[in-house]
């Protein structure tokens, strides 16, 4: 039993050291990166570390803030930069104080790039625009959000159904697509 405790403490020390190293390691496109890992960390037999109450925030070089929170996450010991999160909430706050919020049951988060793949009951909102979908991928390097599969957009003007929406994170312009070119985008206007 004492050997188990010693190995567990050693593993936690290594995990904290690696987390500290990566949280202080600056990348060229990041101005500031802060990580906050709370609660307990445990190891399972399949080389995954479970982290609870995750909270990451970062700023890009223009001052936009990205915050992501999750109830729990799994980190593979072979790649500490990639985390599979559960019960996820994210927020992008632009320098003009406009906010995009995203919620999903799961997300794959890359700590190095902050790029995130949300999936399973994804809900996103921006001003009075609401979008539900099966997937949403934030590609910060490309300044793009890809919203895919069963996309339903709702605003005070109406409702739109499509297969994919590509949202430019800089100018907030969207490109709406269908997978099959013969299918039409469904639009319903509210009167």
MARTOR-892453 format. One record per residue (C-alpha): residue number from 1; residue in one letter; chain; x, y negated, z. Coordinates in nm, 4 decimals, m for minus. Layout:
BEGIN
<r num="NUM" residu="a" chaine="A" xx="X" yy="Y" zz="Z"/>
...
***
This chain:
BEGIN
<r num="1" residu="x" chaine="A" xx="0.0000" yy="0.0000" zz="0.0000"/>
<r num="2" residu="x" chaine="A" xx="0.2837" yy="m0.2422" zz="0.0831"/>
<r num="3" residu="x" chaine="A" xx="0.4458" yy="m0.1724" zz="m0.2553"/>
<r num="4" residu="x" chaine="A" xx="0.1176" yy="m0.2601" zz="m0.4316"/>
<r num="5" residu="x" chaine="A" xx="0.0965" yy="m0.5943" zz="m0.2492"/>
<r num="6" residu="x" chaine="A" xx="0.4613" yy="m0.6707" zz="m0.3297"/>
<r num="7" residu="x" chaine="A" xx="0.4089" yy="m0.5996" zz="m0.7018"/>
<r num="8" residu="x" chaine="A" xx="0.0866" yy="m0.8023" zz="m0.7065"/>
<r num="9" residu="x" chaine="A" xx="0.2592" yy="m1.1033" zz="m0.5483"/>
<r num="10" residu="x" chaine="A" xx="0.5494" yy="m1.0682" zz="m0.7924"/>
<r num="11" residu="x" chaine="A" xx="0.3081" yy="m1.0608" zz="m1.0881"/>
<r num="12" residu="x" chaine="A" xx="0.1195" yy="m1.3676" zz="m0.9594"/>
<r num="13" residu="x" chaine="A" xx="0.4522" yy="m1.5525" zz="m0.9117"/>
<r num="14" residu="x" chaine="A" xx="0.5537" yy="m1.4734" zz="m1.2732"/>
<r num="15" residu="x" chaine="A" xx="0.2114" yy="m1.5826" zz="m1.4040"/>
<r num="16" residu="x" chaine="A" xx="0.2287" yy="m1.9115" zz="m1.2120"/>
<r num="17" residu="x" chaine="A" xx="0.5851" yy="m1.9731" zz="m1.3340"/>
<r num="18" residu="x" chaine="A" xx="0.4876" yy="m1.9144" zz="m1.6963"/>
<r num="19" residu="x" chaine="A" xx="0.1757" yy="m2.1292" zz="m1.6583"/>
<r num="20" residu="x" chaine="A" xx="0.3864" yy="m2.4087" zz="m1.5046"/>
<r num="21" residu="x" chaine="A" xx="0.6392" yy="m2.3846" zz="m1.7893"/>
<r num="22" residu="x" chaine="A" xx="0.3745" yy="m2.4038" zz="m2.0633"/>
<r num="23" residu="x" chaine="A" xx="0.1795" yy="m2.6813" zz="m1.8902"/>
<r num="24" residu="x" chaine="A" xx="0.4938" yy="m2.8981" zz="m1.8818"/>
<r num="25" residu="x" chaine="A" xx="0.6131" yy="m2.8061" zz="m2.2312"/>
<r num="26" residu="x" chaine="A" xx="0.5193" yy="m3.0930" zz="m2.4681"/>
<r num="27" residu="x" chaine="A" xx="0.4147" yy="m3.0331" zz="m2.8290"/>
<r num="28" residu="x" chaine="A" xx="0.4679" yy="m3.2971" zz="m3.0973"/>
<r num="29" residu="x" chaine="A" xx="0.0975" yy="m3.3641" zz="m3.1581"/>
<r num="30" residu="x" chaine="A" xx="0.0040" yy="m3.3787" zz="m2.7895"/>
<r num="31" residu="x" chaine="A" xx="0.0518" yy="m3.6836" zz="m2.5719"/>
<r num="32" residu="x" chaine="A" xx="m0.0611" yy="m3.5238" zz="m2.2482"/>
<r num="33" residu="x" chaine="A" xx="m0.1720" yy="m3.1787" zz="m2.1458"/>
<r num="34" residu="x" chaine="A" xx="m0.3048" yy="m3.0845" zz="m1.8050"/>
<r num="35" residu="x" chaine="A" xx="m0.4071" yy="m2.7412" zz="m1.6884"/>
<r num="36" residu="x" chaine="A" xx="m0.5955" yy="m2.6507" zz="m1.3770"/>
<r num="37" residu="x" chaine="A" xx="m0.6409" yy="m2.2855" zz="m1.2895"/>
<r num="38" residu="x" chaine="A" xx="m0.8453" yy="m2.2236" zz="m0.9798"/>
<r num="39" residu="x" chaine="A" xx="m0.9668" yy="m1.9286" zz="m0.7756"/>
<r num="40" residu="x" chaine="A" xx="m0.8136" yy="m1.5862" zz="m0.8043"/>
<r num="41" residu="x" chaine="A" xx="m0.6044" yy="m1.4055" zz="m1.0609"/>
<r num="42" residu="x" chaine="A" xx="m0.6116" yy="m1.0278" zz="m1.0821"/>
<r num="43" residu="x" chaine="A" xx="m0.4622" yy="m0.7671" zz="m1.3110"/>
<r num="44" residu="x" chaine="A" xx="m0.6456" yy="m0.4756" zz="m1.4685"/>
<r num="45" residu="x" chaine="A" xx="m0.5000" yy="m0.1546" zz="m1.6033"/>
<r num="46" residu="x" chaine="A" xx="m0.5229" yy="m0.2709" zz="m1.9680"/>
<r num="47" residu="x" chaine="A" xx="m0.2682" yy="m0.5560" zz="m1.9293"/>
<r num="48" residu="x" chaine="A" xx="m0.5225" yy="m0.8374" zz="m1.8926"/>
<r num="49" residu="x" chaine="A" xx="m0.5147" yy="m1.1074" zz="m1.6254"/>
<r num="50" residu="x" chaine="A" xx="m0.8551" yy="m1.2350" zz="m1.5165"/>
<r num="51" residu="x" chaine="A" xx="m0.8708" yy="m1.6059" zz="m1.4327"/>
<r num="52" residu="x" chaine="A" xx="m1.1776" yy="m1.7676" zz="m1.2792"/>
<r num="53" residu="x" chaine="A" xx="m1.2982" yy="m2.1291" zz="m1.2917"/>
<r num="54" residu="x" chaine="A" xx="m1.0797" yy="m2.2396" zz="m1.5823"/>
<r num="55" residu="x" chaine="A" xx="m1.0386" yy="m2.6084" zz="m1.6592"/>
<r num="56" residu="x" chaine="A" xx="m0.8071" yy="m2.7346" zz="m1.9381"/>
<r num="57" residu="x" chaine="A" xx="m0.7834" yy="m3.0869" zz="m2.0700"/>
<r num="58" residu="x" chaine="A" xx="m0.5651" yy="m3.2461" zz="m2.3341"/>
<r num="59" residu="x" chaine="A" xx="m0.5298" yy="m3.5689" zz="m2.5273"/>
<r num="60" residu="x" chaine="A" xx="m0.4294" yy="m3.6072" zz="m2.8893"/>
<r num="61" residu="x" chaine="A" xx="m0.1909" yy="m3.8767" zz="m3.0099"/>
<r num="62" residu="x" chaine="A" xx="m0.4860" yy="m4.1118" zz="m3.0836"/>
<r num="63" residu="x" chaine="A" xx="m0.6240" yy="m4.0949" zz="m2.7289"/>
<r num="64" residu="x" chaine="A" xx="m0.9174" yy="m3.8579" zz="m2.7909"/>
<r num="65" residu="x" chaine="A" xx="m0.9745" yy="m3.6221" zz="m2.4973"/>
<r num="66" residu="x" chaine="A" xx="m1.0579" yy="m3.2512" zz="m2.5185"/>
<r num="67" residu="x" chaine="A" xx="m1.1906" yy="m3.0752" zz="m2.2089"/>
<r num="68" residu="x" chaine="A" xx="m1.2812" yy="m2.7081" zz="m2.1868"/>
<r num="69" residu="x" chaine="A" xx="m1.4181" yy="m2.5224" zz="m1.8852"/>
<r num="70" residu="x" chaine="A" xx="m1.5125" yy="m2.1589" zz="m1.8355"/>
<r num="71" residu="x" chaine="A" xx="m1.6395" yy="m1.9432" zz="m1.5527"/>
<r num="72" residu="x" chaine="A" xx="m1.3723" yy="m1.6843" zz="m1.6271"/>
<r num="73" residu="x" chaine="A" xx="m1.1168" yy="m1.5812" zz="m1.8833"/>
<r num="74" residu="x" chaine="A" xx="m0.8897" yy="m1.2963" zz="m1.9802"/>
<r num="75" residu="x" chaine="A" xx="m0.5234" yy="m1.3531" zz="m2.0622"/>
<r num="76" residu="x" chaine="A" xx="m0.3257" yy="m1.0798" zz="m2.2329"/>
<r num="77" residu="x" chaine="A" xx="0.0188" yy="m1.0387" zz="m2.0744"/>
<r num="78" residu="x" chaine="A" xx="0.1738" yy="m1.0148" zz="m2.4210"/>
<r num="79" residu="x" chaine="A" xx="0.0407" yy="m1.3561" zz="m2.5287"/>
<r num="80" residu="x" chaine="A" xx="m0.0272" yy="m1.6092" zz="m2.2528"/>
<r num="81" residu="x" chaine="A" xx="m0.1349" yy="m1.8814" zz="m2.4982"/>
<r num="82" residu="x" chaine="A" xx="m0.4559" yy="m1.7041" zz="m2.6013"/>
<r num="83" residu="x" chaine="A" xx="m0.7444" yy="m1.6790" zz="m2.3559"/>
<r num="84" residu="x" chaine="A" xx="m1.0829" yy="m1.5130" zz="m2.4077"/>
<r num="85" residu="x" chaine="A" xx="m1.3313" yy="m1.7186" zz="m2.2032"/>
<r num="86" residu="x" chaine="A" xx="m1.6829" yy="m1.6509" zz="m2.0744"/>
<r num="87" residu="x" chaine="A" xx="m1.9623" yy="m1.9040" zz="m2.0041"/>
<r num="88" residu="x" chaine="A" xx="m1.7874" yy="m2.1899" zz="m2.1787"/>
<r num="89" residu="x" chaine="A" xx="m1.8449" yy="m2.5669" zz="m2.1834"/>
<r num="90" residu="x" chaine="A" xx="m1.6339" yy="m2.8072" zz="m2.3922"/>
<r num="91" residu="x" chaine="A" xx="m1.6377" yy="m3.1796" zz="m2.4470"/>
<r num="92" residu="x" chaine="A" xx="m1.4589" yy="m3.4004" zz="m2.6988"/>
<r num="93" residu="x" chaine="A" xx="m1.4535" yy="m3.7661" zz="m2.5938"/>
<r num="94" residu="x" chaine="A" xx="m1.3405" yy="m3.9963" zz="m2.8719"/>
<r num="95" residu="x" chaine="A" xx="m1.1627" yy="m4.3248" zz="m2.8026"/>
<r num="96" residu="x" chaine="A" xx="m1.4849" yy="m4.5120" zz="m2.8894"/>
<r num="97" residu="x" chaine="A" xx="m1.6527" yy="m4.3137" zz="m2.6034"/>
<r num="98" residu="x" chaine="A" xx="m1.8707" yy="m4.1007" zz="m2.8359"/>
<r num="99" residu="x" chaine="A" xx="m1.8994" yy="m3.7447" zz="m2.7044"/>
<r num="100" residu="x" chaine="A" xx="m1.9468" yy="m3.4032" zz="m2.8649"/>
<r num="101" residu="x" chaine="A" xx="m2.0547" yy="m3.1296" zz="m2.6214"/>
<r num="102" residu="x" chaine="A" xx="m2.0346" yy="m2.7568" zz="m2.6922"/>
<r num="103" residu="x" chaine="A" xx="m2.1671" yy="m2.4607" zz="m2.4910"/>
<r num="104" residu="x" chaine="A" xx="m2.1371" yy="m2.0898" zz="m2.5665"/>
<r num="105" residu="x" chaine="A" xx="m2.1330" yy="m1.7523" zz="m2.3991"/>
<r num="106" residu="x" chaine="A" xx="m1.7765" yy="m1.6816" zz="m2.5194"/>
<r num="107" residu="x" chaine="A" xx="m1.4765" yy="m1.8592" zz="m2.6703"/>
<r num="108" residu="x" chaine="A" xx="m1.1227" yy="m1.7746" zz="m2.7762"/>
<r num="109" residu="x" chaine="A" xx="m0.8949" yy="m2.0608" zz="m2.6720"/>
<r num="110" residu="x" chaine="A" xx="m0.5355" yy="m2.1227" zz="m2.7804"/>
<r num="111" residu="x" chaine="A" xx="m0.3504" yy="m2.3177" zz="m2.5091"/>
<r num="112" residu="x" chaine="A" xx="m0.0709" yy="m2.4162" zz="m2.7462"/>
<r num="113" residu="x" chaine="A" xx="m0.2911" yy="m2.5821" zz="m3.0123"/>
<r num="114" residu="x" chaine="A" xx="m0.6204" yy="m2.6303" zz="m2.8178"/>
<r num="115" residu="x" chaine="A" xx="m0.7985" yy="m2.4751" zz="m3.1167"/>
<r num="116" residu="x" chaine="A" xx="m1.1076" yy="m2.2909" zz="m3.0005"/>
<r num="117" residu="x" chaine="A" xx="m1.3422" yy="m2.0342" zz="m3.1521"/>
<r num="118" residu="x" chaine="A" xx="m1.6832" yy="m2.0416" zz="m2.9784"/>
<r num="119" residu="x" chaine="A" xx="m1.9266" yy="m1.7564" zz="m3.0359"/>
<r num="120" residu="x" chaine="A" xx="m2.2497" yy="m1.5989" zz="m2.9088"/>
<r num="121" residu="x" chaine="A" xx="m2.5309" yy="m1.8519" zz="m2.8625"/>
<r num="122" residu="x" chaine="A" xx="m2.3404" yy="m2.1682" zz="m2.9484"/>
<r num="123" residu="x" chaine="A" xx="m2.5083" yy="m2.5021" zz="m2.8772"/>
<r num="124" residu="x" chaine="A" xx="m2.3482" yy="m2.8332" zz="m2.9737"/>
<r num="125" residu="x" chaine="A" xx="m2.4707" yy="m3.1896" zz="m2.9461"/>
<r num="126" residu="x" chaine="A" xx="m2.3560" yy="m3.5298" zz="m3.0685"/>
<r num="127" residu="x" chaine="A" xx="m2.5670" yy="m3.8366" zz="m2.9915"/>
<r num="128" residu="x" chaine="A" xx="m2.9249" yy="m3.7277" zz="m3.0839"/>
<r num="129" residu="x" chaine="A" xx="m2.8045" yy="m3.4422" zz="m3.3083"/>
<r num="130" residu="x" chaine="A" xx="m2.8399" yy="m3.0834" zz="m3.1767"/>
<r num="131" residu="x" chaine="A" xx="m2.6994" yy="m2.7750" zz="m3.3503"/>
<r num="132" residu="x" chaine="A" xx="m2.7377" yy="m2.4094" zz="m3.2601"/>
<r num="133" residu="x" chaine="A" xx="m2.5319" yy="m2.1421" zz="m3.4334"/>
<r num="134" residu="x" chaine="A" xx="m2.3579" yy="m1.8078" zz="m3.3880"/>
<r num="135" residu="x" chaine="A" xx="m2.0061" yy="m1.9519" zz="m3.4238"/>
<r num="136" residu="x" chaine="A" xx="m1.8218" yy="m2.2824" zz="m3.4007"/>
<r num="137" residu="x" chaine="A" xx="m1.4511" yy="m2.3198" zz="m3.4647"/>
<r num="138" residu="x" chaine="A" xx="m1.2578" yy="m2.6327" zz="m3.3648"/>
<r num="139" residu="x" chaine="A" xx="m0.9535" yy="m2.6823" zz="m3.5861"/>
<r num="140" residu="x" chaine="A" xx="m0.7740" yy="m2.9829" zz="m3.4386"/>
<r num="141" residu="x" chaine="A" xx="m0.4815" yy="m2.9660" zz="m3.6814"/>
<r num="142" residu="x" chaine="A" xx="m0.7284" yy="m3.0020" zz="m3.9719"/>
<r num="143" residu="x" chaine="A" xx="m0.9540" yy="m3.2424" zz="m3.7730"/>
<r num="144" residu="x" chaine="A" xx="m1.2480" yy="m3.0157" zz="m3.8565"/>
<r num="145" residu="x" chaine="A" xx="m1.5300" yy="m2.8250" zz="m3.6862"/>
<r num="146" residu="x" chaine="A" xx="m1.6643" yy="m2.5216" zz="m3.8733"/>
<r num="147" residu="x" chaine="A" xx="m2.0156" yy="m2.4288" zz="m3.7632"/>
<r num="148" residu="x" chaine="A" xx="m2.1272" yy="m2.0947" zz="m3.9070"/>
<r num="149" residu="x" chaine="A" xx="m2.4036" yy="m1.8347" zz="m3.9197"/>
<r num="150" residu="x" chaine="A" xx="m2.7660" yy="m1.9116" zz="m3.8394"/>
<r num="151" residu="x" chaine="A" xx="m2.7025" yy="m2.2857" zz="m3.8227"/>
<r num="152" residu="x" chaine="A" xx="m3.0058" yy="m2.4861" zz="m3.7114"/>
<r num="153" residu="x" chaine="A" xx="m2.9665" yy="m2.8637" zz="m3.6940"/>
<r num="154" residu="x" chaine="A" xx="m3.2331" yy="m3.0734" zz="m3.5206"/>
<r num="155" residu="x" chaine="A" xx="m3.2604" yy="m3.4507" zz="m3.4852"/>
<r num="156" residu="x" chaine="A" xx="m3.5443" yy="m3.6977" zz="m3.4361"/>
<r num="157" residu="x" chaine="A" xx="m3.5781" yy="m3.7080" zz="m3.8176"/>
<r num="158" residu="x" chaine="A" xx="m3.6217" yy="m3.3354" zz="m3.8793"/>
<r num="159" residu="x" chaine="A" xx="m3.4783" yy="m2.9865" zz="m3.8893"/>
<r num="160" residu="x" chaine="A" xx="m3.2260" yy="m2.8234" zz="m4.1218"/>
<r num="161" residu="x" chaine="A" xx="m3.1279" yy="m2.4551" zz="m4.1609"/>
<r num="162" residu="x" chaine="A" xx="m2.8063" yy="m2.3474" zz="m4.3375"/>
<r num="163" residu="x" chaine="A" xx="m2.5257" yy="m2.0908" zz="m4.3296"/>
<r num="164" residu="x" chaine="A" xx="m2.2364" yy="m2.3283" zz="m4.2628"/>
<r num="165" residu="x" chaine="A" xx="m2.1630" yy="m2.6884" zz="m4.1688"/>
<r num="166" residu="x" chaine="A" xx="m1.8152" yy="m2.8402" zz="m4.1990"/>
<r num="167" residu="x" chaine="A" xx="m1.7877" yy="m3.1462" zz="m3.9735"/>
<r num="168" residu="x" chaine="A" xx="m1.4995" yy="m3.3910" zz="m4.0136"/>
<r num="169" residu="x" chaine="A" xx="m1.3982" yy="m3.4907" zz="m3.6582"/>
<r num="170" residu="x" chaine="A" xx="m1.2558" yy="m3.8247" zz="m3.7749"/>
<r num="171" residu="x" chaine="A" xx="m1.5416" yy="m3.9786" zz="m3.9750"/>
<r num="172" residu="x" chaine="A" xx="m1.8206" yy="m3.7436" zz="m3.8471"/>
<r num="173" residu="x" chaine="A" xx="m1.9326" yy="m3.6645" zz="m4.2039"/>
<r num="174" residu="x" chaine="A" xx="m2.0721" yy="m3.3164" zz="m4.2639"/>
<r num="175" residu="x" chaine="A" xx="m2.0727" yy="m3.0815" zz="m4.5598"/>
<r num="176" residu="x" chaine="A" xx="m2.3622" yy="m2.8318" zz="m4.5533"/>
<r num="177" residu="x" chaine="A" xx="m2.3305" yy="m2.4975" zz="m4.7348"/>
<r num="178" residu="x" chaine="A" xx="m2.5097" yy="m2.1725" zz="m4.8060"/>
<r num="179" residu="x" chaine="A" xx="m2.3111" yy="m1.8481" zz="m4.8468"/>
<r num="180" residu="x" chaine="A" xx="m2.5167" yy="m1.7480" zz="m5.1501"/>
<r num="181" residu="x" chaine="A" xx="m2.5244" yy="m2.0252" zz="m5.4102"/>
<r num="182" residu="x" chaine="A" xx="m2.8736" yy="m1.9148" zz="m5.5169"/>
<r num="183" residu="x" chaine="A" xx="m3.0193" yy="m1.9792" zz="m5.1705"/>
<r num="184" residu="x" chaine="A" xx="m3.1415" yy="m2.3250" zz="m5.0740"/>
<r num="185" residu="x" chaine="A" xx="m3.0818" yy="m2.5218" zz="m4.7565"/>
<r num="186" residu="x" chaine="A" xx="m3.4107" yy="m2.5447" zz="m4.5644"/>
<r num="187" residu="x" chaine="A" xx="m3.5095" yy="m2.8959" zz="m4.4580"/>
<r num="188" residu="x" chaine="A" xx="m3.8208" yy="m2.9959" zz="m4.2611"/>
<r num="189" residu="x" chaine="A" xx="m3.8930" yy="m3.3656" zz="m4.1986"/>
<r num="190" residu="x" chaine="A" xx="m4.0784" yy="m3.4884" zz="m3.8924"/>
<r num="191" residu="x" chaine="A" xx="m4.3456" yy="m3.7483" zz="m3.9621"/>
***
